[in-house]
Amino acid sequence: MLDKMERFQTPEKSSKAIHFRFPQPVRTGRIVLELEKINKSYDTLKIYQNFSVT
């Protein structure tokens, strides 16, 4: 069955490389995330309590 199938040549790989350059973003100074007094527990096991981060 494979003998009856038409064979295709794969294209040769190009030695060219693609390069991207992105400008540095401007810092906004805005608060991206703020958490206050966060608690996490599993039943009676406290993982963290009153956790805050800005």
GUZA-728683 format. One record per residue: x, y, z of N, C-alpha, C, O, CB in turn; residue in one letter. Coordinates in steps of 0.02 Angstrom, whole numbers, padded with zeros to 5 digits, always signed. Glycine has a CB too. Example, Ala and Ser with C-alpha at 12.3 -4.5 7.8 and 13.67 -1.06 7.14 Angstrom:
% residues 2
+00660-00284+00390+00615-00225+00390+00660-00165+00390+00712-00166+00423+00565-00224+00452A/+00642-00112+00354+00684-00053+00357+00645+00002+00394+00670+00057+00402+00704-00030+00286S/
//
This chain:
% residues 54
+00041-00059+00000+00000+00000+00000+00044+00063+00000+00028+00111-00036-00047+00000+00060M/+00097+00065+00040+00141+00123+00041+00177+00133-00025+00194+00189-00043+00191+00117+00098L/+00189+00079-00061+00223+00084-00126+00180+00122-00176+00208+00154-00221+00239+00015-00153D/+00115+00120-00170+00071+00153-00217+00059+00227-00201+00034+00264-00243+00004+00117-00218K/+00079+00248-00141+00068+00318-00122+00119+00363-00155+00177+00345-00163+00070+00325-00045M/+00097+00422-00173+00142+00471-00203+00188+00499-00149+00166+00514-00094+00102+00528-00238E/+00252+00506-00165+00300+00531-00116+00312+00606-00128+00314+00630-00184+00367+00493-00122R/+00319+00641-00073+00331+00713-00075+00399+00727-00045+00419+00694+00003+00275+00752-00039F/+00434+00775-00072+00497+00798-00043+00482+00852+00008+00442+00897-00005+00546+00823-00099Q/+00513+00848+00065+00505+00901+00115+00549+00960+00096+00605+00950+00072+00521+00875+00187T/+00526+01020+00106+00567+01078+00089+00628+01082+00134+00626+01062+00192+00526+01143+00095P/+00683+01108+00107+00743+01115+00147+00732+01169+00199+00697+01218+00188+00804+01132+00102E/+00764+01158+00256+00756+01206+00311+00795+01270+00295+00850+01267+00268+00781+01176+00378K/+00765+01325+00311+00797+01390+00299+00844+01405+00356+00829+01390+00414+00744+01445+00291S/+00900+01434+00341+00948+01453+00393+00933+01522+00421+00968+01545+00467+01020+01451+00365S/+00882+01555+00395+00864+01621+00419+00828+01615+00487+00789+01570+00498+00819+01657+00368K/+00843+01662+00531+00811+01663+00597+00767+01725+00601+00780+01776+00569+00865+01663+00654A/+00716+01720+00641+00670+01776+00652+00689+01809+00718+00699+01776+00768+00595+01752+00653I/+00695+01875+00716+00713+01912+00776+00659+01965+00789+00635+01998+00743+00783+01946+00770H/+00640+01972+00852+00591+02022+00873+00625+02069+00922+00667+02048+00962+00528+01990+00903F/+00606+02132+00920+00629+02180+00969+00570+02222+00990+00538+02254+00948+00688+02225+00940R/+00555+02222+01055+00499+02260+01081+00526+02317+01124+00575+02308+01160+00451+02214+01123F/+00496+02376+01120+00519+02432+01161+00503+02419+01235+00455+02384+01251+00488+02499+01138P/+00544+02449+01279+00532+02442+01350+00467+02479+01367+00457+02536+01346+00591+02470+01391Q/+00422+02448+01406+00360+02481+01425+00373+02536+01476+00420+02532+01515+00309+02430+01452P/+00330+02585+01476+00335+02640+01525+00304+02616+01590+00250+02586+01590+00300+02705+01498V/+00338+02630+01645+00310+02612+01710+00253+02659+01727+00259+02720+01722+00365+02613+01765R/+00197+02630+01749+00138+02670+01762+00136+02697+01833+00105+02749+01845+00077+02630+01748T/+00167+02662+01880+00164+02684+01949+00099+02664+01984+00089+02679+02043+00172+02757+01953G/+00054+02631+01947-00009+02610+01977+00000+02546+02017+00045+02506+02003-00063+02600+01922R/-00041+02537+02066-00042+02475+02105-00077+02422+02063-00134+02431+02043-00077+02485+02175I/-00043+02367+02052-00071+02313+02011-00111+02265+02053-00163+02240+02031-00015+02276+01974V/-00087+02252+02114-00121+02204+02158-00113+02228+02230-00059+02248+02251-00092+02132+02149L/-00168+02225+02267-00166+02242+02337-00212+02194+02375-00271+02190+02360-00187+02317+02349E/-00184+02159+02424-00222+02113+02465-00214+02134+02538-00159+02151+02560-00198+02038+02455L/-00268+02133+02575-00265+02151+02646-00302+02099+02687-00359+02080+02672-00295+02221+02657E/-00270+02077+02740-00298+02032+02790-00329+01969+02758-00387+01953+02769-00351+02068+02831K/-00289+01934+02718-00311+01873+02684-00296+01813+02729-00242+01809+02759-00276+01866+02615I/-00343+01767+02733-00335+01707+02773-00346+01646+02729-00387+01647+02683-00384+01706+02833N/-00310+01592+02744-00319+01529+02709-00309+01472+02758-00260+01471+02796-00270+01522+02648K/-00356+01425+02758-00350+01367+02802-00385+01307+02772-00430+01315+02730-00379+01382+02873S/-00365+01249+02794-00398+01186+02776-00423+01156+02842-00384+01133+02883-00349+01136+02737Y/-00488+01157+02850-00518+01137+02914-00487+01177+02970-00495+01238+02972-00509+01060+02926D/-00451+01145+03016-00420+01181+03072-00348+01200+03058-00318+01235+03099-00424+01138+03135T/-00319+01178+03003-00249+01194+02986-00246+01263+02952-00270+01272+02896-00219+01140+02939L/-00216+01312+02987-00210+01379+02960-00147+01383+02916-00092+01367+02939-00207+01433+03017K/-00155+01402+02854-00099+01409+02808-00069+01479+02816-00008+01486+02824-00121+01397+02735I/-00110+01531+02813-00089+01599+02829-00149+01638+02855-00206+01622+02840-00058+01634+02767Y/-00133+01689+02896-00185+01728+02928-00165+01801+02928-00107+01818+02943-00198+01702+03000Q/-00212+01846+02912-00201+01918+02909-00143+01936+02862-00102+01979+02879-00187+01945+02979N/-00139+01903+02805-00086+01914+02756-00104+01975+02714-00160+01980+02688-00076+01852+02711F/-00056+02022+02707-00067+02082+02666-00007+02092+02620+00050+02080+02640-00079+02144+02711S/-00021+02115+02559+00033+02130+02511+00007+02183+02463-00052+02185+02446+00054+02065+02471V/+00054+02227+02442+00037+02279+02393+00084+02272+02334+00080+02310+02286+00042+02350+02423T/
//
